[in-house]
Amino acid sequence: MRIKIRLYGQLRKHIPQLIDGQSTAGWLELPLGTTVQDACQKLGIDLTEVLLIDINGQKVDLGTTLSDGDTLGFFPMISGG
């Protein structure tokens, strides 16, 4: 299956592993039955860097199974003052 990955902030460093990588998004080929956690591992994303994960605009957890055509977004922890 093919899903779109959207990465924000410092998480954009993982884009080179995406197919057709762009500035904040790209496509990734994954087997059917892949979970959000599986996708994180494939991309090499350290979950301590992630504040929020969504699929098609809906907040999800790591055990959520992805479907063909989904858009999976990763939002980083934010610091500052």
LUMTORZA-318247 format. One record per residue: residue number from 1; x, y, z of N, C-alpha, C in turn; residue in one letter. Coordinates in nm, 3 decimals. Layout:
<atoms>
{num NUM&n_x X&n_y Y&n_z Z&ca_x X&ca_y Y&ca_z Z&c_x X&c_y Y&c_z Z&residuo A} $
...
</atoms>
This chain:
<atoms>
{num 1&n_x 0.086&n_y -0.117&n_z 0.000&ca_x 0.000&ca_y 0.000&ca_z 0.000&c_x 0.090&c_y 0.123&c_z 0.000&residuo M} $
{num 2&n_x 0.034&n_y 0.233&n_z -0.039&ca_x 0.108&ca_y 0.358&ca_z -0.046&c_x 0.039&c_y 0.462&c_z 0.041&residuo R} $
{num 3&n_x 0.117&n_y 0.524&n_z 0.130&ca_x 0.061&ca_y 0.628&ca_z 0.217&c_x 0.145&c_y 0.755&c_z 0.202&residuo I} $
{num 4&n_x 0.081&n_y 0.867&n_z 0.231&ca_x 0.151&ca_y 0.995&ca_z 0.230&c_x 0.196&c_y 1.025&c_z 0.372&residuo K} $
{num 5&n_x 0.321&n_y 1.067&n_z 0.385&ca_x 0.376&ca_y 1.103&ca_z 0.515&c_x 0.397&c_y 1.254&c_z 0.517&residuo I} $
{num 6&n_x 0.351&n_y 1.319&n_z 0.623&ca_x 0.375&ca_y 1.462&ca_z 0.643&c_x 0.455&c_y 1.478&c_z 0.772&residuo R} $
{num 7&n_x 0.569&n_y 1.544&n_z 0.759&ca_x 0.659&ca_y 1.564&ca_z 0.872&c_x 0.679&c_y 1.714&c_z 0.894&residuo L} $
{num 8&n_x 0.679&n_y 1.755&n_z 1.020&ca_x 0.690&ca_y 1.896&ca_z 1.053&c_x 0.811&c_y 1.920&c_z 1.144&residuo Y} $
{num 9&n_x 0.861&n_y 2.045&n_z 1.142&ca_x 0.971&ca_y 2.084&ca_z 1.229&c_x 1.094&c_y 1.997&c_z 1.208&residuo G} $
{num 10&n_x 1.159&n_y 1.964&n_z 1.320&ca_x 1.284&ca_y 1.887&ca_z 1.312&c_x 1.263&c_y 1.746&c_z 1.259&residuo Q} $
{num 11&n_x 1.139&n_y 1.700&n_z 1.251&ca_x 1.113&ca_y 1.565&ca_z 1.199&c_x 1.136&c_y 1.557&c_z 1.048&residuo L} $
{num 12&n_x 1.146&n_y 1.672&n_z 0.981&ca_x 1.169&ca_y 1.673&ca_z 0.836&c_x 1.300&c_y 1.604&c_z 0.797&residuo R} $
{num 13&n_x 1.389&n_y 1.585&n_z 0.893&ca_x 1.517&ca_y 1.519&ca_z 0.862&c_x 1.496&c_y 1.376&c_z 0.814&residuo K} $
{num 14&n_x 1.377&n_y 1.320&n_z 0.836&ca_x 1.348&ca_y 1.182&ca_z 0.794&c_x 1.295&c_y 1.174&c_z 0.651&residuo H} $
{num 15&n_x 1.275&n_y 1.288&n_z 0.585&ca_x 1.218&ca_y 1.289&ca_z 0.451&c_x 1.304&c_y 1.218&c_z 0.347&residuo I} $
{num 16&n_x 1.437&n_y 1.219&n_z 0.351&ca_x 1.513&ca_y 1.150&ca_z 0.246&c_x 1.476&c_y 1.003&c_z 0.230&residuo P} $
{num 17&n_x 1.418&n_y 0.940&n_z 0.331&ca_x 1.380&ca_y 0.800&ca_z 0.319&c_x 1.246&c_y 0.782&c_z 0.249&residuo Q} $
{num 18&n_x 1.178&n_y 0.891&n_z 0.217&ca_x 1.048&ca_y 0.884&ca_z 0.153&c_x 1.063&c_y 0.878&c_z 0.001&residuo L} $
{num 19&n_x 0.965&n_y 0.818&n_z -0.063&ca_x 0.959&ca_y 0.816&ca_z -0.209&c_x 0.907&c_y 0.952&c_z -0.253&residuo I} $
{num 20&n_x 0.968&n_y 1.012&n_z -0.354&ca_x 0.926&ca_y 1.143&ca_z -0.405&c_x 0.925&c_y 1.247&c_z -0.294&residuo D} $
{num 21&n_x 1.028&n_y 1.247&n_z -0.208&ca_x 1.034&ca_y 1.342&ca_z -0.096&c_x 1.020&c_y 1.486&c_z -0.141&residuo G} $
{num 22&n_x 0.946&n_y 1.562&n_z -0.064&ca_x 0.928&ca_y 1.704&ca_z -0.088&c_x 0.973&c_y 1.777&c_z 0.038&residuo Q} $
{num 23&n_x 0.937&n_y 1.904&n_z 0.051&ca_x 0.984&ca_y 1.980&ca_z 0.165&c_x 0.926&c_y 1.931&c_z 0.297&residuo S} $
{num 24&n_x 0.800&n_y 1.894&n_z 0.301&ca_x 0.741&ca_y 1.846&ca_z 0.427&c_x 0.666&c_y 1.715&c_z 0.410&residuo T} $
{num 25&n_x 0.661&n_y 1.660&n_z 0.291&ca_x 0.581&ca_y 1.540&ca_z 0.270&c_x 0.641&c_y 1.451&c_z 0.162&residuo A} $
{num 26&n_x 0.598&n_y 1.327&n_z 0.161&ca_x 0.640&ca_y 1.233&ca_z 0.059&c_x 0.557&c_y 1.106&c_z 0.071&residuo G} $
{num 27&n_x 0.576&n_y 1.015&n_z -0.022&ca_x 0.502&ca_y 0.889&ca_z -0.025&c_x 0.590&c_y 0.776&c_z 0.024&residuo W} $
{num 28&n_x 0.528&n_y 0.680&n_z 0.089&ca_x 0.600&ca_y 0.566&ca_z 0.142&c_x 0.523&c_y 0.439&c_z 0.109&residuo L} $
{num 29&n_x 0.592&n_y 0.338&n_z 0.058&ca_x 0.533&ca_y 0.208&ca_z 0.029&c_x 0.547&c_y 0.120&c_z 0.153&residuo E} $
{num 30&n_x 0.436&n_y 0.063&n_z 0.200&ca_x 0.435&ca_y -0.022&ca_z 0.319&c_x 0.347&c_y -0.143&c_z 0.293&residuo L} $
{num 31&n_x 0.372&n_y -0.255&n_z 0.361&ca_x 0.285&ca_y -0.372&ca_z 0.345&c_x 0.149&c_y -0.351&c_z 0.413&residuo P} $
{num 32&n_x 0.049&n_y -0.419&n_z 0.363&ca_x -0.084&ca_y -0.416&ca_z 0.428&c_x -0.070&c_y -0.458&c_z 0.573&residuo L} $
{num 33&n_x -0.148&n_y -0.398&n_z 0.660&ca_x -0.145&ca_y -0.432&ca_z 0.802&c_x -0.043&c_y -0.353&c_z 0.882&residuo G} $
{num 34&n_x 0.028&n_y -0.259&n_z 0.817&ca_x 0.127&ca_y -0.178&ca_z 0.887&c_x 0.058&c_y -0.085&c_z 0.986&residuo T} $
{num 35&n_x 0.116&n_y -0.074&n_z 1.107&ca_x 0.065&ca_y 0.017&ca_z 1.209&c_x 0.145&c_y 0.147&c_z 1.206&residuo T} $
{num 36&n_x 0.095&n_y 0.246&n_z 1.278&ca_x 0.166&ca_y 0.372&ca_z 1.292&c_x 0.305&c_y 0.347&c_z 1.352&residuo V} $
{num 37&n_x 0.314&n_y 0.262&n_z 1.451&ca_x 0.443&ca_y 0.232&ca_z 1.513&c_x 0.539&c_y 0.169&c_z 1.412&residuo Q} $
{num 38&n_x 0.488&n_y 0.079&n_z 1.328&ca_x 0.572&ca_y 0.019&ca_z 1.223&c_x 0.627&c_y 0.127&c_z 1.129&residuo D} $
{num 39&n_x 0.543&n_y 0.222&n_z 1.093&ca_x 0.585&ca_y 0.331&ca_z 1.003&c_x 0.692&c_y 0.417&c_z 1.070&residuo A} $
{num 40&n_x 0.676&n_y 0.443&n_z 1.200&ca_x 0.778&ca_y 0.519&ca_z 1.275&c_x 0.912&c_y 0.449&c_z 1.268&residuo C} $
{num 41&n_x 0.911&n_y 0.319&n_z 1.289&ca_x 1.035&ca_y 0.242&ca_z 1.287&c_x 1.097&c_y 0.245&c_z 1.148&residuo Q} $
{num 42&n_x 1.016&n_y 0.230&n_z 1.045&ca_x 1.065&ca_y 0.231&ca_z 0.906&c_x 1.132&c_y 0.365&c_z 0.874&residuo K} $
{num 43&n_x 1.076&n_y 0.475&n_z 0.926&ca_x 1.129&ca_y 0.608&ca_z 0.900&c_x 1.245&c_y 0.644&c_z 0.994&residuo L} $
{num 44&n_x 1.264&n_y 0.567&n_z 1.100&ca_x 1.368&ca_y 0.598&ca_z 1.197&c_x 1.332&c_y 0.714&c_z 1.288&residuo G} $
{num 45&n_x 1.203&n_y 0.734&n_z 1.311&ca_x 1.157&ca_y 0.844&ca_z 1.396&c_x 1.162&c_y 0.801&c_z 1.542&residuo I} $
{num 46&n_x 1.231&n_y 0.881&n_z 1.623&ca_x 1.238&ca_y 0.859&ca_z 1.767&c_x 1.109&c_y 0.915&c_z 1.828&residuo D} $
{num 47&n_x 1.030&n_y 0.830&n_z 1.887&ca_x 0.898&ca_y 0.872&ca_z 1.939&c_x 0.907&c_y 0.975&c_z 2.050&residuo L} $
{num 48&n_x 1.024&n_y 0.990&n_z 2.112&ca_x 1.038&ca_y 1.094&ca_z 2.215&c_x 1.039&c_y 1.233&c_z 2.151&residuo T} $
{num 49&n_x 1.055&n_y 1.240&n_z 2.018&ca_x 1.053&ca_y 1.367&ca_z 1.946&c_x 0.913&c_y 1.405&c_z 1.899&residuo E} $
{num 50&n_x 0.816&n_y 1.314&n_z 1.914&ca_x 0.683&ca_y 1.333&ca_z 1.856&c_x 0.582&c_y 1.372&c_z 1.962&residuo V} $
{num 51&n_x 0.508&n_y 1.479&n_z 1.936&ca_x 0.402&ca_y 1.525&ca_z 2.025&c_x 0.267&c_y 1.467&c_z 1.983&residuo L} $
{num 52&n_x 0.241&n_y 1.467&n_z 1.852&ca_x 0.109&ca_y 1.429&ca_z 1.801&c_x 0.125&c_y 1.354&c_z 1.670&residuo L} $
{num 53&n_x 0.043&n_y 1.251&n_z 1.652&ca_x 0.038&ca_y 1.176&ca_z 1.527&c_x -0.107&c_y 1.177&c_z 1.481&residuo I} $
{num 54&n_x -0.126&n_y 1.202&n_z 1.351&ca_x -0.263&ca_y 1.196&ca_z 1.298&c_x -0.268&c_y 1.119&c_z 1.167&residuo D} $
{num 55&n_x -0.386&n_y 1.066&n_z 1.138&ca_x -0.414&ca_y 1.004&ca_z 1.009&c_x -0.534&c_y 1.077&c_z 0.952&residuo I} $
{num 56&n_x -0.514&n_y 1.134&n_z 0.835&ca_x -0.621&ca_y 1.208&ca_z 0.767&c_x -0.685&c_y 1.312&c_z 0.859&residuo N} $
{num 57&n_x -0.602&n_y 1.377&n_z 0.941&ca_x -0.649&ca_y 1.485&ca_z 1.028&c_x -0.708&c_y 1.442&c_z 1.160&residuo G} $
{num 58&n_x -0.710&n_y 1.312&n_z 1.190&ca_x -0.764&ca_y 1.261&ca_z 1.316&c_x -0.651&c_y 1.207&c_z 1.403&residuo Q} $
{num 59&n_x -0.645&n_y 1.251&n_z 1.528&ca_x -0.542&ca_y 1.203&ca_z 1.620&c_x -0.553&c_y 1.051&c_z 1.637&residuo K} $
{num 60&n_x -0.438&n_y 0.982&n_z 1.634&ca_x -0.436&ca_y 0.836&ca_z 1.647&c_x -0.327&c_y 0.794&c_z 1.744&residuo V} $
{num 61&n_x -0.329&n_y 0.665&n_z 1.781&ca_x -0.223&ca_y 0.611&ca_z 1.865&c_x -0.134&c_y 0.519&c_z 1.782&residuo D} $
{num 62&n_x -0.029&n_y 0.470&n_z 1.843&ca_x 0.072&ca_y 0.391&ca_z 1.772&c_x 0.020&c_y 0.258&c_z 1.717&residuo L} $
{num 63&n_x -0.085&n_y 0.205&n_z 1.775&ca_x -0.137&ca_y 0.076&ca_z 1.731&c_x -0.235&c_y 0.085&c_z 1.616&residuo G} $
{num 64&n_x -0.268&n_y 0.205&n_z 1.571&ca_x -0.363&ca_y 0.223&ca_z 1.461&c_x -0.307&c_y 0.166&c_z 1.332&residuo T} $
{num 65&n_x -0.389&n_y 0.088&n_z 1.262&ca_x -0.348&ca_y 0.028&ca_z 1.134&c_x -0.374&c_y 0.126&c_z 1.021&residuo T} $
{num 66&n_x -0.276&n_y 0.139&n_z 0.934&ca_x -0.285&ca_y 0.228&ca_z 0.819&c_x -0.358&c_y 0.162&c_z 0.703&residuo L} $
{num 67&n_x -0.419&n_y 0.244&n_z 0.618&ca_x -0.487&ca_y 0.197&ca_z 0.497&c_x -0.427&c_y 0.266&c_z 0.375&residuo S} $
{num 68&n_x -0.438&n_y 0.201&n_z 0.261&ca_x -0.386&ca_y 0.257&ca_z 0.137&c_x -0.445&c_y 0.397&c_z 0.116&residuo D} $
{num 69&n_x -0.358&n_y 0.493&n_z 0.083&ca_x -0.401&ca_y 0.629&ca_z 0.055&c_x -0.409&c_y 0.720&c_z 0.176&residuo G} $
{num 70&n_x -0.387&n_y 0.667&n_z 0.297&ca_x -0.390&ca_y 0.750&ca_z 0.417&c_x -0.281&c_y 0.857&c_z 0.412&residuo D} $
{num 71&n_x -0.306&n_y 0.967&n_z 0.483&ca_x -0.203&ca_y 1.068&ca_z 0.508&c_x -0.170&c_y 1.062&c_z 0.656&residuo T} $
{num 72&n_x -0.044&n_y 1.029&n_z 0.684&ca_x 0.004&ca_y 1.012&ca_z 0.821&c_x 0.092&c_y 1.131&c_z 0.856&residuo L} $
{num 73&n_x 0.054&n_y 1.206&n_z 0.959&ca_x 0.127&ca_y 1.325&ca_z 0.998&c_x 0.195&c_y 1.310&c_z 1.133&residuo G} $
{num 74&n_x 0.316&n_y 1.363&n_z 1.144&ca_x 0.393&ca_y 1.362&ca_z 1.268&c_x 0.426&c_y 1.506&c_z 1.306&residuo F} $
{num 75&n_x 0.386&n_y 1.546&n_z 1.425&ca_x 0.413&ca_y 1.680&ca_z 1.476&c_x 0.512&c_y 1.670&c_z 1.590&residuo F} $
{num 76&n_x 0.618&n_y 1.751&n_z 1.588&ca_x 0.724&ca_y 1.739&ca_z 1.690&c_x 0.688&c_y 1.806&c_z 1.821&residuo P} $
{num 77&n_x 0.766&n_y 1.768&n_z 1.923&ca_x 0.762&ca_y 1.840&ca_z 2.050&c_x 0.810&c_y 1.982&c_z 2.020&residuo M} $
{num 78&n_x 0.753&n_y 2.076&n_z 2.089&ca_x 0.790&ca_y 2.217&ca_z 2.067&c_x 0.844&c_y 2.272&c_z 2.199&residuo I} $
{num 79&n_x 0.953&n_y 2.344&n_z 2.189&ca_x 1.006&ca_y 2.409&ca_z 2.308&c_x 1.035&c_y 2.554&c_z 2.276&residuo S} $
{num 80&n_x 1.047&n_y 2.631&n_z 2.376&ca_x 1.074&ca_y 2.772&ca_z 2.355&c_x 1.011&c_y 2.854&c_z 2.467&residuo G} $
{num 81&n_x 1.015&n_y 2.982&n_z 2.453&ca_x 0.958&ca_y 3.062&ca_z 2.556&c_x 0.926&c_y 3.200&c_z 2.513&residuo G} $
</atoms>
